[in-house]
Amino acid sequence: MGTFDKSMTEELNLLLKFPSDSLMQGLKIHNDATQSTVQAAQSLYSKGLITQSDGGYLTDLGIEVADHARRVYSALLRKLN
């Protein structure tokens, strides 16, 4: 097992930006977005996680991966008592 590299982190961060309360909402990556965000979207599209290279909607696989990303994010936010 390896570690998350910078491009993977960008992809995870972008997945976290997709709305979790409605599958009928997507994202549009605008031309003023950072290059790393544009590359993350293109990578997620090529991996079949989103429907368009500039955002769109999460695919079934994207929904599953985004859900896992949210769980990891929530777990890492927890403070130890």
mmCIF file of the N, C-alpha and C atoms, coordinates in Angstrom:
data_MODEL
# 
_entry.id   MODEL 
# 
loop_
_atom_site.group_PDB 
_atom_site.id 
_atom_site.type_symbol 
_atom_site.label_atom_id 
_atom_site.label_alt_id 
_atom_site.label_comp_id 
_atom_site.label_asym_id 
_atom_site.label_entity_id 
_atom_site.label_seq_id 
_atom_site.pdbx_PDB_ins_code 
_atom_site.Cartn_x 
_atom_site.Cartn_y 
_atom_site.Cartn_z 
_atom_site.occupancy 
_atom_site.B_iso_or_equiv 
_atom_site.pdbx_formal_charge 
_atom_site.auth_seq_id 
_atom_site.auth_comp_id 
_atom_site.auth_asym_id 
_atom_site.auth_atom_id 
_atom_site.pdbx_PDB_model_num 
ATOM 1   N N  . MET A 1 1  ? 0.846   -1.173 0.000   1.00 0.00 ? 1  MET A N  1 
ATOM 2   C CA . MET A 1 1  ? 0.000   0.000  0.000   1.00 0.00 ? 1  MET A CA 1 
ATOM 3   C C  . MET A 1 1  ? 0.889   1.232  0.000   1.00 0.00 ? 1  MET A C  1 
ATOM 4   N N  . GLY A 1 2  ? 0.451   2.234  -0.690  1.00 0.00 ? 2  GLY A N  1 
ATOM 5   C CA . GLY A 1 2  ? 1.237   3.452  -0.797  1.00 0.00 ? 2  GLY A CA 1 
ATOM 6   C C  . GLY A 1 2  ? 0.623   4.589  -0.003  1.00 0.00 ? 2  GLY A C  1 
ATOM 7   N N  . THR A 1 3  ? 0.891   5.773  -0.453  1.00 0.00 ? 3  THR A N  1 
ATOM 8   C CA . THR A 1 3  ? 0.344   6.975  0.167   1.00 0.00 ? 3  THR A CA 1 
ATOM 9   C C  . THR A 1 3  ? -0.381  7.791  -0.904  1.00 0.00 ? 3  THR A C  1 
ATOM 10  N N  . PHE A 1 4  ? -1.216  8.703  -0.471  1.00 0.00 ? 4  PHE A N  1 
ATOM 11  C CA . PHE A 1 4  ? -1.895  9.591  -1.401  1.00 0.00 ? 4  PHE A CA 1 
ATOM 12  C C  . PHE A 1 4  ? -0.890  10.595 -1.931  1.00 0.00 ? 4  PHE A C  1 
ATOM 13  N N  . ASP A 1 5  ? -0.753  10.677 -3.262  1.00 0.00 ? 5  ASP A N  1 
ATOM 14  C CA . ASP A 1 5  ? 0.107   11.718 -3.816  1.00 0.00 ? 5  ASP A CA 1 
ATOM 15  C C  . ASP A 1 5  ? -0.723  12.986 -4.018  1.00 0.00 ? 5  ASP A C  1 
ATOM 16  N N  . LYS A 1 6  ? -0.089  14.038 -4.489  1.00 0.00 ? 6  LYS A N  1 
ATOM 17  C CA . LYS A 1 6  ? -0.757  15.335 -4.615  1.00 0.00 ? 6  LYS A CA 1 
ATOM 18  C C  . LYS A 1 6  ? -1.955  15.271 -5.562  1.00 0.00 ? 6  LYS A C  1 
ATOM 19  N N  . SER A 1 7  ? -1.819  14.572 -6.671  1.00 0.00 ? 7  SER A N  1 
ATOM 20  C CA . SER A 1 7  ? -2.938  14.496 -7.621  1.00 0.00 ? 7  SER A CA 1 
ATOM 21  C C  . SER A 1 7  ? -4.116  13.715 -7.033  1.00 0.00 ? 7  SER A C  1 
ATOM 22  N N  . MET A 1 8  ? -3.838  12.671 -6.268  1.00 0.00 ? 8  MET A N  1 
ATOM 23  C CA . MET A 1 8  ? -4.913  11.925 -5.605  1.00 0.00 ? 8  MET A CA 1 
ATOM 24  C C  . MET A 1 8  ? -5.622  12.799 -4.579  1.00 0.00 ? 8  MET A C  1 
ATOM 25  N N  . THR A 1 9  ? -4.849  13.587 -3.849  1.00 0.00 ? 9  THR A N  1 
ATOM 26  C CA . THR A 1 9  ? -5.430  14.496 -2.860  1.00 0.00 ? 9  THR A CA 1 
ATOM 27  C C  . THR A 1 9  ? -6.339  15.514 -3.544  1.00 0.00 ? 9  THR A C  1 
ATOM 28  N N  . GLU A 1 10 ? -5.911  16.035 -4.688  1.00 0.00 ? 10 GLU A N  1 
ATOM 29  C CA . GLU A 1 10 ? -6.740  16.973 -5.451  1.00 0.00 ? 10 GLU A CA 1 
ATOM 30  C C  . GLU A 1 10 ? -8.035  16.297 -5.907  1.00 0.00 ? 10 GLU A C  1 
ATOM 31  N N  . GLU A 1 11 ? -7.945  15.053 -6.338  1.00 0.00 ? 11 GLU A N  1 
ATOM 32  C CA . GLU A 1 11 ? -9.128  14.314 -6.770  1.00 0.00 ? 11 GLU A CA 1 
ATOM 33  C C  . GLU A 1 11 ? -10.082 14.093 -5.594  1.00 0.00 ? 11 GLU A C  1 
ATOM 34  N N  . LEU A 1 12 ? -9.545  13.697 -4.457  1.00 0.00 ? 12 LEU A N  1 
ATOM 35  C CA . LEU A 1 12 ? -10.384 13.499 -3.266  1.00 0.00 ? 12 LEU A CA 1 
ATOM 36  C C  . LEU A 1 12 ? -11.056 14.798 -2.855  1.00 0.00 ? 12 LEU A C  1 
ATOM 37  N N  . ASN A 1 13 ? -10.298 15.895 -2.856  1.00 0.00 ? 13 ASN A N  1 
ATOM 38  C CA . ASN A 1 13 ? -10.878 17.195 -2.497  1.00 0.00 ? 13 ASN A CA 1 
ATOM 39  C C  . ASN A 1 13 ? -11.995 17.584 -3.457  1.00 0.00 ? 13 ASN A C  1 
ATOM 40  N N  . LEU A 1 14 ? -11.824 17.308 -4.736  1.00 0.00 ? 14 LEU A N  1 
ATOM 41  C CA . LEU A 1 14 ? -12.868 17.626 -5.708  1.00 0.00 ? 14 LEU A CA 1 
ATOM 42  C C  . LEU A 1 14 ? -14.103 16.748 -5.484  1.00 0.00 ? 14 LEU A C  1 
ATOM 43  N N  . LEU A 1 15 ? -13.905 15.476 -5.199  1.00 0.00 ? 15 LEU A N  1 
ATOM 44  C CA . LEU A 1 15 ? -15.049 14.598 -4.910  1.00 0.00 ? 15 LEU A CA 1 
ATOM 45  C C  . LEU A 1 15 ? -15.841 15.098 -3.711  1.00 0.00 ? 15 LEU A C  1 
ATOM 46  N N  . LEU A 1 16 ? -15.144 15.640 -2.711  1.00 0.00 ? 16 LEU A N  1 
ATOM 47  C CA . LEU A 1 16 ? -15.825 16.156 -1.524  1.00 0.00 ? 16 LEU A CA 1 
ATOM 48  C C  . LEU A 1 16 ? -16.677 17.379 -1.830  1.00 0.00 ? 16 LEU A C  1 
ATOM 49  N N  . LYS A 1 17 ? -16.416 18.050 -2.940  1.00 0.00 ? 17 LYS A N  1 
ATOM 50  C CA . LYS A 1 17 ? -17.187 19.239 -3.309  1.00 0.00 ? 17 LYS A CA 1 
ATOM 51  C C  . LYS A 1 17 ? -18.519 18.896 -3.978  1.00 0.00 ? 17 LYS A C  1 
ATOM 52  N N  . PHE A 1 18 ? -18.674 17.666 -4.431  1.00 0.00 ? 18 PHE A N  1 
ATOM 53  C CA . PHE A 1 18 ? -19.951 17.276 -5.030  1.00 0.00 ? 18 PHE A CA 1 
ATOM 54  C C  . PHE A 1 18 ? -21.002 17.202 -3.928  1.00 0.00 ? 18 PHE A C  1 
ATOM 55  N N  . PRO A 1 19 ? -22.188 17.732 -4.192  1.00 0.00 ? 19 PRO A N  1 
ATOM 56  C CA . PRO A 1 19 ? -23.257 17.698 -3.180  1.00 0.00 ? 19 PRO A CA 1 
ATOM 57  C C  . PRO A 1 19 ? -23.594 16.265 -2.779  1.00 0.00 ? 19 PRO A C  1 
ATOM 58  N N  . SER A 1 20 ? -23.728 16.051 -1.495  1.00 0.00 ? 20 SER A N  1 
ATOM 59  C CA . SER A 1 20 ? -24.056 14.698 -1.011  1.00 0.00 ? 20 SER A CA 1 
ATOM 60  C C  . SER A 1 20 ? -25.549 14.532 -0.753  1.00 0.00 ? 20 SER A C  1 
ATOM 61  N N  . ASP A 1 21 ? -26.296 15.630 -0.749  1.00 0.00 ? 21 ASP A N  1 
ATOM 62  C CA . ASP A 1 21 ? -27.711 15.550 -0.406  1.00 0.00 ? 21 ASP A CA 1 
ATOM 63  C C  . ASP A 1 21 ? -28.606 15.318 -1.618  1.00 0.00 ? 21 ASP A C  1 
ATOM 64  N N  . SER A 1 22 ? -28.072 15.447 -2.823  1.00 0.00 ? 22 SER A N  1 
ATOM 65  C CA . SER A 1 22 ? -28.880 15.228 -4.012  1.00 0.00 ? 22 SER A CA 1 
ATOM 66  C C  . SER A 1 22 ? -28.006 14.748 -5.161  1.00 0.00 ? 22 SER A C  1 
ATOM 67  N N  . LEU A 1 23 ? -28.400 13.631 -5.757  1.00 0.00 ? 23 LEU A N  1 
ATOM 68  C CA . LEU A 1 23 ? -27.666 13.106 -6.905  1.00 0.00 ? 23 LEU A CA 1 
ATOM 69  C C  . LEU A 1 23 ? -28.003 13.883 -8.176  1.00 0.00 ? 23 LEU A C  1 
ATOM 70  N N  . MET A 1 24 ? -28.980 14.764 -8.081  1.00 0.00 ? 24 MET A N  1 
ATOM 71  C CA . MET A 1 24 ? -29.403 15.551 -9.237  1.00 0.00 ? 24 MET A CA 1 
ATOM 72  C C  . MET A 1 24 ? -28.619 16.860 -9.344  1.00 0.00 ? 24 MET A C  1 
ATOM 73  N N  . GLN A 1 25 ? -27.638 17.047 -8.474  1.00 0.00 ? 25 GLN A N  1 
ATOM 74  C CA . GLN A 1 25 ? -26.799 18.235 -8.516  1.00 0.00 ? 25 GLN A CA 1 
ATOM 75  C C  . GLN A 1 25 ? -25.383 17.817 -8.875  1.00 0.00 ? 25 GLN A C  1 
ATOM 76  N N  . GLY A 1 26 ? -24.743 18.626 -9.683  1.00 0.00 ? 26 GLY A N  1 
ATOM 77  C CA . GLY A 1 26 ? -23.380 18.330 -10.086 1.00 0.00 ? 26 GLY A CA 1 
ATOM 78  C C  . GLY A 1 26 ? -22.493 19.533 -9.879  1.00 0.00 ? 26 GLY A C  1 
ATOM 79  N N  . LEU A 1 27 ? -21.348 19.505 -10.526 1.00 0.00 ? 27 LEU A N  1 
ATOM 80  C CA . LEU A 1 27 ? -20.381 20.594 -10.450 1.00 0.00 ? 27 LEU A CA 1 
ATOM 81  C C  . LEU A 1 27 ? -19.958 20.991 -11.856 1.00 0.00 ? 27 LEU A C  1 
ATOM 82  N N  . LYS A 1 28 ? -19.608 22.242 -12.003 1.00 0.00 ? 28 LYS A N  1 
ATOM 83  C CA . LYS A 1 28 ? -19.038 22.750 -13.251 1.00 0.00 ? 28 LYS A CA 1 
ATOM 84  C C  . LYS A 1 28 ? -17.707 23.393 -12.904 1.00 0.00 ? 28 LYS A C  1 
ATOM 85  N N  . ILE A 1 29 ? -16.644 22.904 -13.525 1.00 0.00 ? 29 ILE A N  1 
ATOM 86  C CA . ILE A 1 29 ? -15.318 23.473 -13.315 1.00 0.00 ? 29 ILE A CA 1 
ATOM 87  C C  . ILE A 1 29 ? -15.153 24.602 -14.336 1.00 0.00 ? 29 ILE A C  1 
ATOM 88  N N  . HIS A 1 30 ? -15.043 25.809 -13.854 1.00 0.00 ? 30 HIS A N  1 
ATOM 89  C CA . HIS A 1 30 ? -14.953 26.980 -14.729 1.00 0.00 ? 30 HIS A CA 1 
ATOM 90  C C  . HIS A 1 30 ? -13.511 27.231 -15.156 1.00 0.00 ? 30 HIS A C  1 
ATOM 91  N N  . ASN A 1 31 ? -13.340 28.075 -16.186 1.00 0.00 ? 31 ASN A N  1 
ATOM 92  C CA . ASN A 1 31 ? -12.001 28.338 -16.707 1.00 0.00 ? 31 ASN A CA 1 
ATOM 93  C C  . ASN A 1 31 ? -11.129 29.130 -15.749 1.00 0.00 ? 31 ASN A C  1 
ATOM 94  N N  . ASP A 1 32 ? -11.686 29.676 -14.682 1.00 0.00 ? 32 ASP A N  1 
ATOM 95  C CA . ASP A 1 32 ? -10.850 30.376 -13.706 1.00 0.00 ? 32 ASP A CA 1 
ATOM 96  C C  . ASP A 1 32 ? -10.409 29.451 -12.558 1.00 0.00 ? 32 ASP A C  1 
ATOM 97  N N  . ALA A 1 33 ? -10.735 28.159 -12.668 1.00 0.00 ? 33 ALA A N  1 
ATOM 98  C CA . ALA A 1 33 ? -10.315 27.188 -11.656 1.00 0.00 ? 33 ALA A CA 1 
ATOM 99  C C  . ALA A 1 33 ? -8.803  26.979 -11.746 1.00 0.00 ? 33 ALA A C  1 
ATOM 100 N N  . THR A 1 34 ? -8.233  26.524 -10.662 1.00 0.00 ? 34 THR A N  1 
ATOM 101 C CA . THR A 1 34 ? -6.794  26.243 -10.667 1.00 0.00 ? 34 THR A CA 1 
ATOM 102 C C  . THR A 1 34 ? -6.497  25.092 -11.621 1.00 0.00 ? 34 THR A C  1 
ATOM 103 N N  . GLN A 1 35 ? -5.287  25.061 -12.105 1.00 0.00 ? 35 GLN A N  1 
ATOM 104 C CA . GLN A 1 35 ? -4.871  23.991 -13.017 1.00 0.00 ? 35 GLN A CA 1 
ATOM 105 C C  . GLN A 1 35 ? -4.984  22.626 -12.344 1.00 0.00 ? 35 GLN A C  1 
ATOM 106 N N  . SER A 1 36 ? -4.689  22.566 -11.050 1.00 0.00 ? 36 SER A N  1 
ATOM 107 C CA . SER A 1 36 ? -4.774  21.280 -10.344 1.00 0.00 ? 36 SER A CA 1 
ATOM 108 C C  . SER A 1 36 ? -6.222  20.797 -10.248 1.00 0.00 ? 36 SER A C  1 
ATOM 109 N N  . THR A 1 37 ? -7.177  21.715 -10.119 1.00 0.00 ? 37 THR A N  1 
ATOM 110 C CA . THR A 1 37 ? -8.590  21.335 -10.095 1.00 0.00 ? 37 THR A CA 1 
ATOM 111 C C  . THR A 1 37 ? -9.031  20.836 -11.465 1.00 0.00 ? 37 THR A C  1 
ATOM 112 N N  . VAL A 1 38 ? -8.604  21.524 -12.509 1.00 0.00 ? 38 VAL A N  1 
ATOM 113 C CA . VAL A 1 38 ? -8.933  21.104 -13.873 1.00 0.00 ? 38 VAL A CA 1 
ATOM 114 C C  . VAL A 1 38 ? -8.363  19.713 -14.142 1.00 0.00 ? 38 VAL A C  1 
ATOM 115 N N  . GLN A 1 39 ? -7.132  19.488 -13.753 1.00 0.00 ? 39 GLN A N  1 
ATOM 116 C CA . GLN A 1 39 ? -6.502  18.179 -13.949 1.00 0.00 ? 39 GLN A CA 1 
ATOM 117 C C  . GLN A 1 39 ? -7.194  17.096 -13.135 1.00 0.00 ? 39 GLN A C  1 
ATOM 118 N N  . ALA A 1 40 ? -7.606  17.436 -11.905 1.00 0.00 ? 40 ALA A N  1 
ATOM 119 C CA . ALA A 1 40 ? -8.312  16.463 -11.069 1.00 0.00 ? 40 ALA A CA 1 
ATOM 120 C C  . ALA A 1 40 ? -9.627  16.060 -11.727 1.00 0.00 ? 40 ALA A C  1 
ATOM 121 N N  . ALA A 1 41 ? -10.353 17.027 -12.265 1.00 0.00 ? 41 ALA A N  1 
ATOM 122 C CA . ALA A 1 41 ? -11.624 16.721 -12.936 1.00 0.00 ? 41 ALA A CA 1 
ATOM 123 C C  . ALA A 1 41 ? -11.389 15.839 -14.156 1.00 0.00 ? 41 ALA A C  1 
ATOM 124 N N  . GLN A 1 42 ? -10.391 16.157 -14.945 1.00 0.00 ? 42 GLN A N  1 
ATOM 125 C CA . GLN A 1 42 ? -10.093 15.353 -16.129 1.00 0.00 ? 42 GLN A CA 1 
ATOM 126 C C  . GLN A 1 42 ? -9.697  13.929 -15.743 1.00 0.00 ? 42 GLN A C  1 
ATOM 127 N N  . SER A 1 43 ? -8.953  13.801 -14.658 1.00 0.00 ? 43 SER A N  1 
ATOM 128 C CA . SER A 1 43 ? -8.544  12.480 -14.180 1.00 0.00 ? 43 SER A CA 1 
ATOM 129 C C  . SER A 1 43 ? -9.737  11.677 -13.671 1.00 0.00 ? 43 SER A C  1 
ATOM 130 N N  . LEU A 1 44 ? -10.613 12.331 -12.888 1.00 0.00 ? 44 LEU A N  1 
ATOM 131 C CA . LEU A 1 44 ? -11.805 11.640 -12.388 1.00 0.00 ? 44 LEU A CA 1 
ATOM 132 C C  . LEU A 1 44 ? -12.689 11.205 -13.547 1.00 0.00 ? 44 LEU A C  1 
ATOM 133 N N  . TYR A 1 45 ? -12.781 12.024 -14.576 1.00 0.00 ? 45 TYR A N  1 
ATOM 134 C CA . TYR A 1 45 ? -13.569 11.671 -15.755 1.00 0.00 ? 45 TYR A CA 1 
ATOM 135 C C  . TYR A 1 45 ? -12.959 10.458 -16.463 1.00 0.00 ? 45 TYR A C  1 
ATOM 136 N N  . SER A 1 46 ? -11.659 10.464 -16.639 1.00 0.00 ? 46 SER A N  1 
ATOM 137 C CA . SER A 1 46 ? -11.003 9.350  -17.336 1.00 0.00 ? 46 SER A CA 1 
ATOM 138 C C  . SER A 1 46 ? -11.100 8.044  -16.537 1.00 0.00 ? 46 SER A C  1 
ATOM 139 N N  . LYS A 1 47 ? -11.259 8.157  -15.232 1.00 0.00 ? 47 LYS A N  1 
ATOM 140 C CA . LYS A 1 47 ? -11.410 6.979  -14.371 1.00 0.00 ? 47 LYS A CA 1 
ATOM 141 C C  . LYS A 1 47 ? -12.866 6.538  -14.241 1.00 0.00 ? 47 LYS A C  1 
ATOM 142 N N  . GLY A 1 48 ? -13.769 7.315  -14.843 1.00 0.00 ? 48 GLY A N  1 
ATOM 143 C CA . GLY A 1 48 ? -15.176 6.946  -14.820 1.00 0.00 ? 48 GLY A CA 1 
ATOM 144 C C  . GLY A 1 48 ? -15.914 7.331  -13.552 1.00 0.00 ? 48 GLY A C  1 
ATOM 145 N N  . LEU A 1 49 ? -15.401 8.316  -12.805 1.00 0.00 ? 49 LEU A N  1 
ATOM 146 C CA . LEU A 1 49 ? -16.051 8.725  -11.566 1.00 0.00 ? 49 LEU A CA 1 
ATOM 147 C C  . LEU A 1 49 ? -16.996 9.904  -11.745 1.00 0.00 ? 49 LEU A C  1 
ATOM 148 N N  . ILE A 1 50 ? -16.793 10.701 -12.805 1.00 0.00 ? 50 ILE A N  1 
ATOM 149 C CA . ILE A 1 50 ? -17.695 11.811 -13.109 1.00 0.00 ? 50 ILE A CA 1 
ATOM 150 C C  . ILE A 1 50 ? -18.066 11.748 -14.590 1.00 0.00 ? 50 ILE A C  1 
ATOM 151 N N  . THR A 1 51 ? -19.169 12.419 -14.943 1.00 0.00 ? 51 THR A N  1 
ATOM 152 C CA . THR A 1 51 ? -19.729 12.265 -16.284 1.00 0.00 ? 51 THR A CA 1 
ATOM 153 C C  . THR A 1 51 ? -19.134 13.185 -17.336 1.00 0.00 ? 51 THR A C  1 
ATOM 154 N N  . GLN A 1 52 ? -18.445 14.246 -16.939 1.00 0.00 ? 52 GLN A N  1 
ATOM 155 C CA . GLN A 1 52 ? -17.864 15.198 -17.885 1.00 0.00 ? 52 GLN A CA 1 
ATOM 156 C C  . GLN A 1 52 ? -16.442 15.541 -17.442 1.00 0.00 ? 52 GLN A C  1 
ATOM 157 N N  . SER A 1 53 ? -15.610 15.886 -18.401 1.00 0.00 ? 53 SER A N  1 
ATOM 158 C CA . SER A 1 53 ? -14.220 16.217 -18.055 1.00 0.00 ? 53 SER A CA 1 
ATOM 159 C C  . SER A 1 53 ? -14.112 17.538 -17.309 1.00 0.00 ? 53 SER A C  1 
ATOM 160 N N  . ASP A 1 54 ? -15.199 18.327 -17.309 1.00 0.00 ? 54 ASP A N  1 
ATOM 161 C CA . ASP A 1 54 ? -15.205 19.589 -16.553 1.00 0.00 ? 54 ASP A CA 1 
ATOM 162 C C  . ASP A 1 54 ? -16.236 19.553 -15.428 1.00 0.00 ? 54 ASP A C  1 
ATOM 163 N N  . GLY A 1 55 ? -16.493 18.372 -14.916 1.00 0.00 ? 55 GLY A N  1 
ATOM 164 C CA . GLY A 1 55 ? -17.420 18.224 -13.787 1.00 0.00 ? 55 GLY A CA 1 
ATOM 165 C C  . GLY A 1 55 ? -18.574 17.311 -14.118 1.00 0.00 ? 55 GLY A C  1 
ATOM 166 N N  . GLY A 1 56 ? -19.755 17.890 -14.215 1.00 0.00 ? 56 GLY A N  1 
ATOM 167 C CA . GLY A 1 56 ? -20.934 17.067 -14.475 1.00 0.00 ? 56 GLY A CA 1 
ATOM 168 C C  . GLY A 1 56 ? -21.463 16.458 -13.193 1.00 0.00 ? 56 GLY A C  1 
ATOM 169 N N  . TYR A 1 57 ? -21.826 15.200 -13.289 1.00 0.00 ? 57 TYR A N  1 
ATOM 170 C CA . TYR A 1 57 ? -22.398 14.472 -12.163 1.00 0.00 ? 57 TYR A CA 1 
ATOM 171 C C  . TYR A 1 57 ? -21.500 13.308 -11.792 1.00 0.00 ? 57 TYR A C  1 
ATOM 172 N N  . LEU A 1 58 ? -21.680 12.815 -10.583 1.00 0.00 ? 58 LEU A N  1 
ATOM 173 C CA . LEU A 1 58 ? -20.978 11.608 -10.179 1.00 0.00 ? 58 LEU A CA 1 
ATOM 174 C C  . LEU A 1 58 ? -21.613 10.403 -10.863 1.00 0.00 ? 58 LEU A C  1 
ATOM 175 N N  . THR A 1 59 ? -20.792 9.480  -11.312 1.00 0.00 ? 59 THR A N  1 
ATOM 176 C CA . THR A 1 59 ? -21.284 8.209  -11.821 1.00 0.00 ? 59 THR A CA 1 
ATOM 177 C C  . THR A 1 59 ? -21.595 7.313  -10.618 1.00 0.00 ? 59 THR A C  1 
ATOM 178 N N  . ASP A 1 60 ? -22.102 6.118  -10.859 1.00 0.00 ? 60 ASP A N  1 
ATOM 179 C CA . ASP A 1 60 ? -22.343 5.192  -9.748  1.00 0.00 ? 60 ASP A CA 1 
ATOM 180 C C  . ASP A 1 60 ? -21.056 4.927  -8.971  1.00 0.00 ? 60 ASP A C  1 
ATOM 181 N N  . LEU A 1 61 ? -19.971 4.714  -9.703  1.00 0.00 ? 61 LEU A N  1 
ATOM 182 C CA . LEU A 1 61 ? -18.680 4.509  -9.043  1.00 0.00 ? 61 LEU A CA 1 
ATOM 183 C C  . LEU A 1 61 ? -18.260 5.768  -8.297  1.00 0.00 ? 61 LEU A C  1 
ATOM 184 N N  . GLY A 1 62 ? -18.477 6.932  -8.904  1.00 0.00 ? 62 GLY A N  1 
ATOM 185 C CA . GLY A 1 62 ? -18.136 8.190  -8.256  1.00 0.00 ? 62 GLY A CA 1 
ATOM 186 C C  . GLY A 1 62 ? -18.896 8.410  -6.961  1.00 0.00 ? 62 GLY A C  1 
ATOM 187 N N  . ILE A 1 63 ? -20.180 8.041  -6.961  1.00 0.00 ? 63 ILE A N  1 
ATOM 188 C CA . ILE A 1 63 ? -20.995 8.157  -5.746  1.00 0.00 ? 63 ILE A CA 1 
ATOM 189 C C  . ILE A 1 63 ? -20.399 7.309  -4.629  1.00 0.00 ? 63 ILE A C  1 
ATOM 190 N N  . GLU A 1 64 ? -20.017 6.095  -4.981  1.00 0.00 ? 64 GLU A N  1 
ATOM 191 C CA . GLU A 1 64 ? -19.443 5.183  -3.990  1.00 0.00 ? 64 GLU A CA 1 
ATOM 192 C C  . GLU A 1 64 ? -18.112 5.707  -3.453  1.00 0.00 ? 64 GLU A C  1 
ATOM 193 N N  . VAL A 1 65 ? -17.250 6.158  -4.345  1.00 0.00 ? 65 VAL A N  1 
ATOM 194 C CA . VAL A 1 65 ? -15.934 6.661  -3.922  1.00 0.00 ? 65 VAL A CA 1 
ATOM 195 C C  . VAL A 1 65 ? -16.087 7.947  -3.115  1.00 0.00 ? 65 VAL A C  1 
ATOM 196 N N  . ALA A 1 66 ? -16.987 8.843  -3.545  1.00 0.00 ? 66 ALA A N  1 
ATOM 197 C CA . ALA A 1 66 ? -17.209 10.089 -2.802  1.00 0.00 ? 66 ALA A CA 1 
ATOM 198 C C  . ALA A 1 66 ? -17.728 9.789  -1.400  1.00 0.00 ? 66 ALA A C  1 
ATOM 199 N N  . ASP A 1 67 ? -18.593 8.788  -1.279  1.00 0.00 ? 67 ASP A N  1 
ATOM 200 C CA . ASP A 1 67 ? -19.099 8.402  0.041   1.00 0.00 ? 67 ASP A CA 1 
ATOM 201 C C  . ASP A 1 67 ? -17.957 7.913  0.930   1.00 0.00 ? 67 ASP A C  1 
ATOM 202 N N  . HIS A 1 68 ? -17.074 7.108  0.379   1.00 0.00 ? 68 HIS A N  1 
ATOM 203 C CA . HIS A 1 68 ? -15.911 6.639  1.149   1.00 0.00 ? 68 HIS A CA 1 
ATOM 204 C C  . HIS A 1 68 ? -15.008 7.813  1.525   1.00 0.00 ? 68 HIS A C  1 
ATOM 205 N N  . ALA A 1 69 ? -14.816 8.744  0.598   1.00 0.00 ? 69 ALA A N  1 
ATOM 206 C CA . ALA A 1 69 ? -13.973 9.919  0.880   1.00 0.00 ? 69 ALA A CA 1 
ATOM 207 C C  . ALA A 1 69 ? -14.566 10.737 2.024   1.00 0.00 ? 69 ALA A C  1 
ATOM 208 N N  . ARG A 1 70 ? -15.889 10.902 2.028   1.00 0.00 ? 70 ARG A N  1 
ATOM 209 C CA . ARG A 1 70 ? -16.546 11.651 3.116   1.00 0.00 ? 70 ARG A CA 1 
ATOM 210 C C  . ARG A 1 70 ? -16.375 10.941 4.446   1.00 0.00 ? 70 ARG A C  1 
ATOM 211 N N  . ARG A 1 71 ? -16.429 9.625  4.441   1.00 0.00 ? 71 ARG A N  1 
ATOM 212 C CA . ARG A 1 71 ? -16.240 8.856  5.686   1.00 0.00 ? 71 ARG A CA 1 
ATOM 213 C C  . ARG A 1 71 ? -14.817 9.000  6.207   1.00 0.00 ? 71 ARG A C  1 
ATOM 214 N N  . VAL A 1 72 ? -13.854 8.921  5.316   1.00 0.00 ? 72 VAL A N  1 
ATOM 215 C CA . VAL A 1 72 ? -12.450 9.101  5.724   1.00 0.00 ? 72 VAL A CA 1 
ATOM 216 C C  . VAL A 1 72 ? -12.256 10.506 6.269   1.00 0.00 ? 72 VAL A C  1 
ATOM 217 N N  . TYR A 1 73 ? -12.780 11.498 5.570   1.00 0.00 ? 73 TYR A N  1 
ATOM 218 C CA . TYR A 1 73 ? -12.666 12.890 6.001   1.00 0.00 ? 73 TYR A CA 1 
ATOM 219 C C  . TYR A 1 73 ? -13.273 13.072 7.394   1.00 0.00 ? 73 TYR A C  1 
ATOM 220 N N  . SER A 1 74 ? -14.470 12.544 7.606   1.00 0.00 ? 74 SER A N  1 
ATOM 221 C CA . SER A 1 74 ? -15.134 12.659 8.911   1.00 0.00 ? 74 SER A CA 1 
ATOM 222 C C  . SER A 1 74 ? -14.336 11.977 10.008  1.00 0.00 ? 74 SER A C  1 
ATOM 223 N N  . ALA A 1 75 ? -13.811 10.807 9.702   1.00 0.00 ? 75 ALA A N  1 
ATOM 224 C CA . ALA A 1 75 ? -13.031 10.073 10.707  1.00 0.00 ? 75 ALA A CA 1 
ATOM 225 C C  . ALA A 1 75 ? -11.773 10.838 11.091  1.00 0.00 ? 75 ALA A C  1 
ATOM 226 N N  . LEU A 1 76 ? -11.132 11.470 10.120  1.00 0.00 ? 76 LEU A N  1 
ATOM 227 C CA . LEU A 1 76 ? -9.902  12.208 10.405  1.00 0.00 ? 76 LEU A CA 1 
ATOM 228 C C  . LEU A 1 76 ? -10.162 13.515 11.134  1.00 0.00 ? 76 LEU A C  1 
ATOM 229 N N  . LEU A 1 77 ? -11.383 14.025 11.056  1.00 0.00 ? 77 LEU A N  1 
ATOM 230 C CA . LEU A 1 77 ? -11.735 15.251 11.763  1.00 0.00 ? 77 LEU A CA 1 
ATOM 231 C C  . LEU A 1 77 ? -11.989 15.026 13.259  1.00 0.00 ? 77 LEU A C  1 
ATOM 232 N N  . ARG A 1 78 ? -12.281 13.794 13.609  1.00 0.00 ? 78 ARG A N  1 
ATOM 233 C CA . ARG A 1 78 ? -12.617 13.490 15.012  1.00 0.00 ? 78 ARG A CA 1 
ATOM 234 C C  . ARG A 1 78 ? -11.429 13.776 15.916  1.00 0.00 ? 78 ARG A C  1 
ATOM 235 N N  . LYS A 1 79 ? -11.747 14.330 17.055  1.00 0.00 ? 79 LYS A N  1 
ATOM 236 C CA . LYS A 1 79 ? -10.731 14.599 18.054  1.00 0.00 ? 79 LYS A CA 1 
ATOM 237 C C  . LYS A 1 79 ? -10.740 13.492 19.090  1.00 0.00 ? 79 LYS A C  1 
ATOM 238 N N  . LEU A 1 80 ? -9.577  13.135 19.535  1.00 0.00 ? 80 LEU A N  1 
ATOM 239 C CA . LEU A 1 80 ? -9.464  12.136 20.597  1.00 0.00 ? 80 LEU A CA 1 
ATOM 240 C C  . LEU A 1 80 ? -9.733  12.804 21.925  1.00 0.00 ? 80 LEU A C  1 
ATOM 241 N N  . ASN A 1 81 ? -10.468 12.129 22.787  1.00 0.00 ? 81 ASN A N  1 
ATOM 242 C CA . ASN A 1 81 ? -10.767 12.678 24.121  1.00 0.00 ? 81 ASN A CA 1 
ATOM 243 C C  . ASN A 1 81 ? -9.751  12.264 25.136  1.00 0.00 ? 81 ASN A C  1 
# 
